[in-house]
Amino acid sequence: MAKKSEETSKFIIRKVAPIFNKHGYSGTSMSDLTQATGLTKGAIYGNFKNKEELAFAAFQSNIEFILYKIRTELADIESPLQQLYGLTNFYRQYRTHTIEYGGCPIINIGVDANHDNPELLSKVQNVISKLQYYITKMIKNAIDEEEIKKSVNPEKYGRLFYTIIEGAVFMTSTMNDETYLQQMMTHLDGIIENELAA
C-alpha cells in the first residue's frame, strides 16, 4: 500500500511541477491541479497535506531535473577548469532543457515567492547558495590542480559566475531572445581564459 501511495505522489508531482513553475504558487488553482492529474482534490490531499507542501515538492522536482542535466553534462569531464567550460556550454542550451517545464524554476518561483511565500523563497535561496557553492568548488579544485591562478578568489568568482548566468537566463526568457545567454556564456568563457586560467 505504501508503494502505491509513493507512486501516486510521484505521479502527482510529475504532473503539477510544470504548472507551479509556469503560474507560481498563488497563480495555481485547485482546478489546475485536478485537471492536470485527473484526480480529485481529496485524492491529491490524501498524498500531500496542503497546497504549500505540494508546491515545495514540485519546486524540488524541477530543481532535481536541472541538477541531473548539469551532472550529466559534466560527468565525463575530469578537469575542474574544463568543467567550468562545460557549465557555460550547458547554459547555452538551458532554454531547451527547461522550456517544457515553463522556464527556469529558480527565477519563476523566486520572483513569485518573494512577494507572498517566505518559506518557499527560502528554499529558492538555498538552491542558489548550493549552485554558487558548486561553482566555487570547481574553481577551488582548479586552483588545487594548478589550472587556475592561486591569486583568484573562488567565492568572488562563484558569485559572479552565477549572477551572470541567472541574469542572462532572465533576459533570454523575458526578451524571448537567445542571444543574451549565448553572449554572456561567451563572456564567461573569456573570463575563464583571461582572468582565471593559470
C-alpha positions as CSV (number, residue, x, y, z in Angstrom):
1,M,0.0,0.0,0.0
2,A,2.9,2.3,0.9
3,K,4.5,1.7,-2.5
4,K,1.2,2.6,-4.3
5,S,0.9,5.8,-2.3
6,E,4.6,6.7,-3.2
7,E,3.9,6.1,-6.9
8,T,0.8,8.2,-6.7
9,S,2.7,11.0,-5.0
10,K,5.4,10.9,-7.8
11,F,2.7,10.9,-10.4
12,I,1.1,14.0,-8.9
13,I,4.4,15.8,-8.6
14,R,5.3,15.0,-12.2
15,K,2.0,16.4,-13.5
16,V,1.9,19.5,-11.4
17,A,5.5,20.6,-11.3
18,P,5.4,22.4,-14.7
19,I,2.1,24.1,-13.6
20,F,3.5,25.5,-10.4
21,N,6.6,26.6,-12.4
22,K,4.6,28.4,-15.0
23,H,1.9,30.0,-12.8
24,G,3.6,30.3,-9.4
25,Y,2.1,29.3,-6.0
26,S,-0.7,31.9,-5.9
27,G,-1.5,31.6,-9.6
28,T,-2.0,27.8,-9.5
29,S,-5.6,26.9,-8.6
30,M,-7.0,23.6,-7.3
31,S,-8.8,23.1,-10.6
32,D,-5.4,23.4,-12.4
33,L,-4.1,20.6,-10.2
34,T,-7.2,18.3,-10.5
35,Q,-7.3,18.8,-14.3
36,A,-3.6,18.1,-14.7
37,T,-3.7,14.9,-12.6
38,G,-7.2,13.7,-13.3
39,L,-7.6,13.2,-9.6
40,T,-10.0,14.7,-7.1
41,K,-9.0,17.3,-4.5
42,G,-9.3,14.6,-1.9
43,A,-7.1,12.2,-3.7
44,I,-4.4,14.9,-4.1
45,Y,-4.5,15.9,-0.5
46,G,-4.5,12.3,0.6
47,N,-0.9,12.4,-0.6
48,F,0.0,16.0,0.4
49,K,-1.2,17.8,3.5
50,N,-1.8,21.0,1.7
51,K,-1.1,23.1,-1.4
52,E,2.1,24.5,0.1
53,E,3.6,21.1,0.7
54,L,2.8,20.1,-2.9
55,A,4.4,23.4,-4.2
56,F,7.6,22.6,-2.3
57,A,7.7,19.1,-3.8
58,A,7.1,20.4,-7.3
59,F,9.9,23.0,-6.9
60,Q,12.3,20.3,-5.6
61,S,11.4,18.1,-8.6
62,N,12.1,20.8,-11.1
63,I,15.4,21.6,-9.4
64,E,16.4,18.0,-9.3
65,F,15.8,17.8,-13.0
66,I,18.1,20.7,-13.7
67,L,20.8,19.4,-11.4
68,Y,20.6,16.0,-13.2
69,K,21.1,17.7,-16.5
70,I,24.1,19.6,-15.2
71,R,25.7,16.5,-13.7
72,T,25.1,14.6,-17.0
73,E,26.8,17.5,-18.9
74,L,29.8,17.4,-16.6
75,A,30.1,13.7,-15.8
76,D,32.8,12.8,-18.3
77,I,34.9,16.0,-17.7
78,E,37.8,15.3,-15.3
79,S,39.5,18.7,-15.4
80,P,37.9,21.3,-13.0
81,L,38.8,24.1,-15.4
82,Q,37.1,22.3,-18.3
83,Q,34.1,21.7,-16.1
84,L,33.6,25.5,-16.0
85,Y,33.6,25.5,-19.8
86,G,31.1,22.6,-19.6
87,L,28.9,24.6,-17.3
88,T,28.8,27.5,-19.8
89,N,28.0,25.0,-22.6
90,F,25.1,23.6,-20.5
91,Y,23.6,27.1,-20.0
92,R,23.9,27.9,-23.7
93,Q,21.2,25.1,-24.1
94,Y,19.4,26.0,-20.9
95,R,16.2,27.2,-22.5
96,T,15.9,23.9,-24.5
97,H,16.3,22.0,-21.2
98,T,13.6,23.9,-19.3
99,I,11.1,25.2,-21.9
100,E,8.7,22.3,-21.5
101,Y,8.7,22.9,-17.7
102,G,7.8,26.6,-18.1
103,G,11.3,28.0,-17.9
104,C,13.8,28.5,-15.1
105,P,12.2,27.4,-11.7
106,I,14.7,29.5,-9.8
107,I,13.6,32.7,-11.4
108,N,10.0,31.8,-11.8
109,I,9.4,30.6,-8.2
110,G,11.9,33.1,-6.7
111,V,10.1,36.1,-8.1
112,D,6.7,34.7,-7.2
113,A,7.6,33.5,-3.7
114,N,9.4,36.8,-2.9
115,H,6.0,38.5,-2.6
116,D,3.9,36.1,-0.6
117,N,5.6,32.9,0.5
118,P,8.8,33.3,2.7
119,E,9.2,29.6,3.2
120,L,9.2,28.8,-0.5
121,L,11.5,31.8,-1.1
122,S,13.9,30.3,1.5
123,K,14.0,27.1,-0.5
124,V,14.9,29.0,-3.7
125,Q,17.6,30.9,-1.8
126,N,19.1,27.6,-0.5
127,V,19.2,26.3,-4.1
128,I,21.0,29.5,-5.3
129,S,23.5,29.1,-2.4
130,K,24.2,25.5,-3.4
131,L,24.7,26.3,-7.1
132,Q,27.1,29.1,-6.2
133,Y,28.9,26.7,-3.9
134,Y,29.3,24.1,-6.6
135,I,30.8,26.8,-9.0
136,T,33.1,28.0,-6.2
137,K,34.2,24.4,-5.5
138,M,35.0,23.9,-9.2
139,I,37.3,27.0,-9.1
140,K,38.9,25.8,-5.8
141,N,39.5,22.4,-7.3
142,A,41.1,24.0,-10.4
143,I,43.3,26.1,-8.2
144,D,44.4,22.9,-6.4
145,E,45.1,21.3,-9.8
146,E,47.1,24.5,-10.7
147,E,44.7,25.1,-13.7
148,I,43.6,28.4,-12.2
149,K,45.8,31.1,-10.6
150,K,46.3,30.9,-6.9
151,S,45.5,34.6,-6.6
152,V,41.9,34.1,-7.7
153,N,39.2,34.5,-5.1
154,P,36.9,31.4,-5.6
155,E,33.9,32.9,-3.6
156,K,34.0,36.1,-5.6
157,Y,34.1,34.4,-8.9
158,G,31.5,31.8,-7.8
159,R,29.0,34.6,-7.1
160,L,30.0,36.5,-10.3
161,F,29.5,33.4,-12.5
162,Y,26.1,32.6,-11.0
163,T,24.9,36.2,-11.2
164,I,25.8,36.4,-14.8
165,I,24.3,33.1,-15.6
166,E,21.0,33.8,-13.9
167,G,20.8,37.3,-15.2
168,A,21.3,36.0,-18.7
169,V,18.6,33.4,-18.2
170,F,16.2,36.1,-17.0
171,M,16.9,38.3,-20.0
172,T,16.7,35.5,-22.5
173,S,13.3,34.4,-21.0
174,T,11.9,37.9,-20.6
175,M,13.0,39.2,-24.0
176,N,12.5,35.9,-25.8
177,D,16.0,36.3,-27.2
178,E,18.6,33.6,-27.1
179,T,21.5,36.0,-27.8
180,Y,21.6,37.1,-24.1
181,L,22.5,33.6,-23.0
182,Q,24.9,33.0,-25.9
183,Q,26.7,36.3,-25.5
184,M,27.0,36.0,-21.7
185,M,28.3,32.4,-21.8
186,T,30.9,33.5,-24.3
187,H,31.8,36.4,-21.9
188,L,32.2,33.9,-19.1
189,D,34.4,31.7,-21.3
190,G,36.6,34.9,-21.8
191,I,36.8,35.4,-18.0
192,I,37.9,31.8,-17.6
193,E,40.5,32.1,-20.2
194,N,41.8,35.6,-19.4
195,E,41.2,36.1,-15.7
196,L,41.3,32.6,-14.2
197,A,43.4,30.2,-16.2
198,A,46.9,29.8,-15.0
